C-alpha cells in the first residue's frame, strides 16, 4: 500500500497505483569471505536518506535475529545479512536509489560485489502517471543495464492485458563465489477485489490496523509471525510479518511476509509476498485468494535448487485452477539457479 493521498474530486476518488516495483539485491565478496559482512550495519539514518530518493519514508520497523523489517509510507523494505528488498508502490522511484545503495553497501556492510538482482513488477493500471525511469519497462531496463552487465529482461503474460516484467542477472561465467543458500519467493498480485472485504481496510470500518488484520483473517494466513501493520487515512493497509524467534521458532528467522492493500473499488489491488519455505504453496495460495476474493490474480513462484520448494514451480505449472479461479495463462522458466512459474487466474465465469 502507500501513504494514501486520496481526496474526493466530485464523486471519484483520486487514483492511486497499487502495483509495486520490487527490487531485490543479493551481495557477496569476490574473495568469498562474507562472515563479517552485513547489510544490517548500514545506519538507519542512511536508510532514511536513501528512501527520500525513492520518495517514501519509514513508518515503523521490527527485527529478529536475522532480519530488519520496515513498513514504509509506500509499501516495505527488508534488510538481512546479504539481501536487500525494496518494494514500493504509487509513483515511487526505487531504481534511482541503486547508485547510493551500492555506495552504502561498500562503505558500511563490507561487500564488494553483487551476486544477483531481481527487479520485477506487474503492468501498471496508469503508466502515464509514473516518474522517470519507471514510465516503461524499457527505461527501467536501461537503468539496470547501466549498473549490471549480465542483465536479462523478460515479459511474461499478455503485453496488452495482464503481464509481469522481470529483470535478473544471467551471467555466462556462472555464479560468483559466495554462499548458495536456499531461497524461494511466492508473489500473488490481485485485482478486481471483493468490495465488502476491501471496506475492512478503511477508517470507516476499522479504527486500527490490528482490527483490520483480525477481521480480514490476515493473521491466519501464515501463523507464527510477528505482525507490524498500519491502516492509512482514509483507507489503505500495509503489513509486514517476520518469523518469531522466541521459544523456539517454527519458521526460520529469515522468513517474512508482506501484504499491501489499495481498497478503492475503481482500482482495487492487493499484493501478497512471502519467502516461507514450503514443499507446496497450493494451500497458502488458496488461503490468500479466499481471504481477499479477487476477480483475478497473477502468481509468480521462484525457487532455487537447494530450496525445499525446488519442485513448487513445476507443481504450480500443472495447477489449472484454484477453486473458482481458472488459469488463463502460464509460463515456466528455468534460469541458472532458479526455476520460475508465472500464471494468471480469473474467477469463473469471467
C-alpha positions as CSV (number, residue, x, y, z in Angstrom):
1,X,0.0,0.0,0.0
2,X,1.1,3.6,0.4
3,X,0.6,6.8,2.1
4,X,-2.8,7.5,0.7
5,X,-3.5,11.0,-0.5
6,X,-7.0,10.1,-1.5
7,X,-9.3,13.1,-1.8
8,X,-12.7,13.3,-3.3
9,X,-12.9,15.1,-6.6
10,X,-16.6,15.1,-7.2
11,X,-17.7,11.5,-6.8
12,X,-14.4,9.9,-8.0
13,X,-11.5,9.1,-5.6
14,X,-8.1,10.3,-6.7
15,X,-6.3,7.5,-8.5
16,X,-3.6,5.5,-6.7
17,X,-1.3,3.0,-8.3
18,X,-1.2,-0.1,-6.1
19,X,1.1,-2.1,-8.3
20,X,4.6,-2.3,-6.7
21,X,8.1,-2.1,-8.1
22,X,10.1,-4.9,-6.4
23,X,13.9,-4.6,-6.2
24,X,15.9,-7.4,-4.6
25,X,19.7,-7.4,-4.5
26,X,22.0,-10.1,-3.1
27,X,25.5,-9.1,-2.2
28,X,28.8,-11.1,-1.8
29,X,32.5,-10.6,-1.9
30,X,34.9,-11.5,-4.7
31,X,37.0,-13.5,-2.3
32,X,34.0,-15.3,-0.8
33,X,34.8,-14.1,2.7
34,X,31.4,-12.8,3.9
35,X,31.3,-13.8,7.5
36,X,32.0,-10.3,8.8
37,X,29.9,-8.6,6.2
38,X,26.3,-7.5,6.9
39,X,23.9,-5.1,5.3
40,X,22.3,-4.6,8.7
41,X,25.3,-2.5,9.6
42,X,24.1,0.3,7.4
43,X,22.9,3.1,9.8
44,X,19.2,3.8,9.9
45,X,19.7,7.5,9.1
46,X,21.4,6.4,5.9
47,X,18.4,4.2,5.0
48,X,16.1,7.2,5.7
49,X,18.2,9.3,3.3
50,X,18.1,6.5,0.7
51,X,14.3,6.3,0.9
52,X,14.0,10.1,0.3
53,X,15.4,9.5,-3.1
54,X,12.8,6.8,-3.7
55,X,10.0,9.2,-2.4
56,X,8.9,7.3,0.6
57,X,9.7,7.1,4.4
58,X,9.7,4.6,7.3
59,X,6.5,4.3,9.3
60,X,7.5,1.5,11.6
61,X,10.0,-1.3,12.0
62,X,10.5,-4.7,13.7
63,X,13.5,-7.0,13.9
64,X,14.5,-10.5,14.7
65,X,18.0,-12.1,14.8
66,X,18.3,-12.3,11.0
67,X,16.0,-9.7,9.5
68,X,15.1,-6.0,9.8
69,X,11.6,-5.2,8.5
70,X,10.3,-1.7,7.7
71,X,6.8,-0.7,6.8
72,X,7.0,2.3,4.5
73,X,4.7,5.1,3.5
74,X,4.7,3.2,0.2
75,X,5.0,-0.5,1.0
76,X,8.0,-2.3,2.5
77,X,11.7,-2.8,2.9
78,X,13.6,-5.8,4.3
79,X,17.3,-6.0,5.2
80,X,19.2,-9.2,6.1
81,X,22.8,-10.1,6.0
82,X,23.2,-10.3,2.2
83,X,19.8,-9.5,0.8
84,X,18.2,-6.0,0.4
85,X,14.5,-5.9,-0.6
86,X,12.7,-2.7,-1.5
87,X,9.0,-2.9,-2.6
88,X,7.3,0.4,-3.4
89,X,4.0,1.4,-5.0
90,X,2.5,4.7,-6.2
91,X,4.8,6.9,-8.1
92,X,8.0,6.0,-6.2
93,X,11.3,5.7,-7.9
94,X,13.3,2.8,-6.4
95,X,15.8,2.4,-9.3
96,X,17.0,5.9,-8.5
97,X,18.5,4.6,-5.2
98,X,20.7,2.0,-6.8
99,X,23.9,4.1,-7.0
100,X,23.7,5.4,-3.4
101,X,22.7,1.9,-2.2
102,X,25.8,0.3,-3.8
103,X,28.0,3.0,-2.1
104,X,26.4,2.4,1.3
105,X,27.0,-1.3,1.0
106,X,30.6,-0.8,0.2
107,X,31.1,1.7,3.0
108,X,29.2,0.0,5.8
109,X,28.5,-3.6,5.0
110,X,31.8,-4.9,3.7
111,X,30.5,-6.4,0.4
112,X,32.3,-5.6,-2.8
113,X,30.2,-7.5,-5.4
114,X,26.6,-8.0,-6.4
115,X,25.7,-11.7,-6.6
116,X,22.2,-11.4,-8.1
117,X,19.5,-8.9,-8.8
118,X,15.8,-9.2,-9.3
119,X,13.6,-6.3,-10.4
120,X,10.0,-7.1,-11.1
121,X,6.5,-5.6,-11.3
122,X,3.1,-6.2,-12.8
123,X,1.9,-3.9,-15.5
124,X,0.6,-0.6,-14.2
125,X,-3.0,0.4,-14.4
126,X,-2.0,4.1,-15.2
127,X,1.6,4.0,-16.6
128,X,1.4,7.6,-17.8
129,X,1.4,8.8,-14.2
130,X,4.8,7.2,-13.3
131,X,8.0,9.2,-12.8
132,X,11.3,8.5,-14.7
133,X,12.8,5.9,-15.0
134,X,9.6,4.0,-14.3
135,X,7.4,5.2,-17.2
136,X,8.0,2.0,-19.1
137,X,10.0,-1.2,-18.8
138,X,12.5,-0.2,-21.5
139,X,13.5,2.8,-19.4
140,X,13.9,0.6,-16.3
141,X,16.0,-2.0,-18.1
142,X,18.3,0.8,-19.4
143,X,19.0,2.0,-15.9
144,X,19.6,-1.6,-14.6
145,X,21.9,-2.3,-17.6
146,X,24.0,0.7,-16.7
147,X,24.8,-1.0,-13.4
148,X,24.8,-4.7,-14.3
149,X,26.5,-6.0,-17.4
150,X,25.0,-9.5,-17.2
151,X,21.3,-8.5,-17.0
152,X,18.5,-10.1,-18.9
153,X,14.9,-8.7,-19.2
154,X,11.7,-10.7,-19.7
155,X,8.0,-10.1,-20.0
156,X,5.6,-13.0,-19.1
157,X,2.0,-12.8,-20.0
158,X,0.0,-10.8,-22.5
159,X,1.6,-7.4,-23.1
160,X,-1.8,-5.8,-23.9
161,X,-3.5,-7.2,-20.8
162,X,-2.1,-8.7,-17.6
163,X,1.7,-9.3,-17.7
164,X,4.7,-9.3,-15.3
165,X,8.1,-7.9,-16.0
166,X,11.3,-9.3,-14.7
167,X,15.0,-8.3,-14.9
168,X,17.6,-10.6,-13.4
169,X,21.3,-11.4,-13.9
170,X,22.2,-14.1,-16.4
171,X,26.0,-14.4,-16.2
172,X,27.6,-16.7,-18.8
173,X,30.5,-17.4,-16.5
174,X,28.3,-18.9,-13.7
175,X,27.7,-17.6,-10.2
176,X,30.2,-15.7,-8.2
177,X,31.9,-17.2,-5.3
178,X,29.7,-17.0,-2.2
179,X,27.2,-18.8,-0.2
180,X,24.5,-20.5,-2.2
181,X,21.7,-20.6,0.4
182,X,18.2,-22.0,-0.1
183,X,15.8,-19.3,-1.4
184,X,12.2,-19.1,-2.6
185,X,9.6,-16.5,-3.1
186,X,5.8,-16.6,-3.6
187,X,4.1,-13.5,-5.0
188,X,0.3,-13.1,-5.5
189,X,-0.9,-9.9,-7.2
190,X,-4.7,-9.5,-7.0
191,X,-7.1,-7.1,-8.8
192,X,-10.9,-6.6,-9.0
193,X,-11.3,-7.4,-5.4
194,X,-14.5,-8.0,-3.3
195,X,-15.7,-4.6,-2.2
196,X,-17.1,-5.9,1.1
197,X,-13.7,-7.3,2.0
198,X,-11.9,-4.1,0.8
199,X,-14.2,-2.0,3.1
200,X,-12.4,-3.5,6.1
201,X,-9.3,-1.6,5.1
202,X,-10.9,1.8,5.6
203,X,-11.1,4.1,8.7
204,X,-14.9,4.0,8.3
205,X,-15.0,0.2,9.1
206,X,-11.9,-0.3,11.3
207,X,-10.4,2.0,13.9
208,X,-7.0,0.4,13.9
209,X,-4.7,-1.8,11.8
210,X,-4.9,-4.5,14.4
211,X,-8.7,-4.6,14.0
212,X,-8.4,-4.8,10.2
213,X,-5.8,-7.6,10.5
214,X,-8.1,-9.7,12.7
215,X,-11.4,-9.0,10.9
216,X,-9.9,-9.9,7.5
217,X,-8.1,-13.1,8.7
218,X,-4.7,-11.8,7.6
219,X,-3.2,-13.1,10.9
220,X,-4.2,-16.7,9.9
221,X,-2.5,-16.7,6.5
222,X,0.9,-17.6,7.8
223,X,0.8,-18.1,11.6
224,X,3.9,-17.7,13.9
225,X,4.7,-14.3,12.5
226,X,5.4,-11.0,14.3
227,X,2.9,-8.6,12.6
228,X,3.7,-5.0,12.0
229,X,0.6,-3.4,10.4
230,X,-0.6,0.1,9.5
231,X,-4.1,1.4,8.5
232,X,-3.8,4.6,6.4
233,X,-6.2,7.6,6.4
234,X,-8.8,7.4,5.0
235,X,-8.1,4.0,3.6
236,X,-5.3,1.6,2.6
237,X,-3.4,-1.0,4.6
238,X,0.2,-2.4,4.8
239,X,1.7,-5.1,6.9
240,X,5.0,-6.9,7.3
241,X,5.4,-10.2,9.1
242,X,8.6,-11.7,10.3
243,X,9.1,-15.1,12.0
244,X,9.0,-15.2,15.7
245,X,12.3,-16.3,17.3
246,X,11.4,-16.7,21.0
247,X,10.6,-20.1,22.5
248,X,12.0,-22.0,19.5
249,X,10.9,-20.8,16.1
250,X,8.6,-22.8,14.0
251,X,9.8,-20.8,11.0
252,X,13.3,-19.9,10.1
253,X,14.1,-16.5,11.4
254,X,14.9,-15.1,7.9
255,X,11.2,-15.7,6.8
256,X,8.9,-12.8,6.0
257,X,5.6,-12.0,4.6
258,X,4.2,-8.7,3.3
259,X,0.7,-7.5,2.2
260,X,-0.3,-4.2,0.7
261,X,-3.9,-3.2,0.0
262,X,-5.4,-0.4,-2.2
263,X,-9.1,-0.9,-1.4
264,X,-10.9,1.7,-3.6
265,X,-13.2,-0.3,-5.9
266,X,-12.3,1.7,-9.0
267,X,-8.7,0.5,-8.8
268,X,-8.5,-2.1,-6.0
269,X,-5.3,-4.0,-5.7
270,X,-3.8,-6.4,-3.1
271,X,-0.3,-7.9,-3.1
272,X,1.0,-10.8,-1.0
273,X,4.6,-11.9,-0.9
274,X,6.5,-14.4,1.3
275,X,9.7,-16.4,1.3
276,X,8.5,-19.1,3.7
277,X,10.0,-22.4,2.5
278,X,7.3,-25.0,1.7
279,X,7.3,-28.0,-0.5
280,X,4.0,-26.9,-1.9
281,X,2.4,-23.4,-1.9
282,X,-1.1,-24.6,-3.0
283,X,-2.7,-24.3,0.4
284,X,-1.2,-20.9,1.1
285,X,-2.4,-19.6,-2.3
286,X,-5.9,-20.9,-1.6
287,X,-6.0,-19.3,1.8
288,X,-4.9,-16.0,0.3
289,X,-7.4,-15.9,-2.5
290,X,-10.2,-17.0,-0.3
291,X,-9.3,-14.2,2.1
292,X,-9.4,-11.4,-0.5
293,X,-11.6,-12.9,-3.2
294,X,-10.0,-11.2,-6.2
295,X,-11.6,-11.2,-9.7
296,X,-8.2,-12.2,-11.0
297,X,-4.7,-12.7,-9.8
298,X,-1.2,-13.1,-11.1
299,X,1.1,-15.7,-9.5
300,X,4.9,-15.8,-9.5
301,X,6.8,-18.5,-7.7
302,X,10.6,-18.6,-7.6
303,X,12.8,-21.4,-6.0
304,X,16.4,-22.4,-6.3
305,X,17.8,-25.8,-6.4
306,X,18.7,-26.0,-2.7
307,X,15.3,-24.9,-1.5
308,X,12.7,-27.3,-0.1
309,X,10.4,-25.5,-2.5
310,X,12.5,-26.5,-5.5
311,X,9.7,-28.5,-7.1
312,X,7.0,-25.9,-6.3
313,X,7.3,-24.0,-9.7
314,X,6.8,-27.3,-11.7
315,X,3.9,-28.3,-9.4
316,X,2.1,-24.9,-9.9
317,X,2.7,-25.1,-13.7
318,X,0.3,-28.0,-13.7
319,X,-2.4,-26.3,-11.5
320,X,-5.2,-25.4,-13.8
321,X,-7.5,-23.9,-11.1
322,X,-7.7,-22.8,-7.5
323,X,-11.4,-23.3,-6.6
324,X,-13.4,-20.9,-8.6
325,X,-10.3,-19.3,-10.2
326,X,-9.4,-20.8,-13.5
327,X,-6.0,-20.4,-15.2
328,X,-5.8,-18.4,-18.4
329,X,-2.0,-18.2,-18.9
330,X,1.1,-19.9,-17.6
331,X,4.8,-19.7,-18.3
332,X,7.6,-21.8,-16.8
333,X,11.2,-20.5,-16.9
334,X,14.5,-22.1,-15.9
335,X,17.3,-19.8,-15.0
336,X,20.8,-20.6,-14.0
337,X,20.0,-21.0,-10.3
338,X,16.2,-20.6,-10.1
339,X,13.0,-22.0,-11.6
340,X,10.0,-19.7,-12.0
341,X,6.4,-20.2,-12.8
342,X,4.1,-17.3,-13.8
343,X,0.4,-17.8,-14.1
344,X,-2.8,-15.7,-14.5
345,X,-6.1,-16.9,-12.9
346,X,-9.5,-15.3,-13.0
347,X,-12.8,-16.2,-11.3
348,X,-15.3,-18.2,-13.2
349,X,-17.2,-17.2,-15.4
350,X,-15.1,-14.1,-16.2
